[in-house]
Amino acid sequence: MSKPKKTPGAVLQALIAQYQINPFFVSQKTNINYHTLRSIIFSNGNVSISTSLRLAKFFGQTPDFWLDLQRTVDLEEAAADKNLQKDLSKIKKVEKPTEKPVSKKSQAKARKKNTLNDRRKRASRTPGSKHVSRKKKR
């Protein structure tokens, strides 16, 4: 026997029964469209972010609770999709490029080139650049 799915609709239906209220009352108090609420209850509709915020406020949970329920259902549906699984089987993981080990000599050389004087020299050699000297003329 398979375990019953914990969908947002099933949880919402259980909460409505627990509090002994009806979907219309929830719809009025949360300002969620009645038809949207019923489609969630009967597992035809999805819980959006705004709906999760409203239900969380009304029933005293976090919005993440409702969004996690929806995410779990979406992932289960995607896992059951044969066309998606076929496409996923064709995708290969990207490989990281191999990095060359940096020698201590080249590290020291790189540090040396970044001195202020070296930057000034490189700037003066660049065509169109003007090197501004900090020495004041008297």
Steps between C-alpha positions, in 0.01 A plus 500: 500500500644840402519773756249783451640812340544801722380761254412860582138410421495204739655710778259786435206262503620351831540846656153604384356187660707549817378858550147402394477774238421491131700610193272799446581633848875457433455672166329800661748537786814461288379681189588196285269437207253226595554307177878519546463364852278214384743411221780480760286281725423259216869499396443665165650837590839613619581701811652830393720719716218741581269209584763346725540832683124526554454139613802521729363811667152351535602158634809615695775336297787625291465567127786254450277221632252548214767563238695189605185289465447641151867454406490136610192433286660676202820297533305174526304588188819591314665174607205307357516685166649258245588769243685704759692193620597425141632856456682491834680177405661682204644780714861457612652670801736785418860440601715756673800618302829376633705772659872521457687508828644845566866501591635714782723680250204613287307601814789721612528646150129578494520671839797704386319628189217644705704768672396859449808586295443204268142610442617852423759369255244283324259794482765724347571241231135473406425709189274793572547490875643787694722436795448759769800552721446574863807721527423869510699729272656807659 
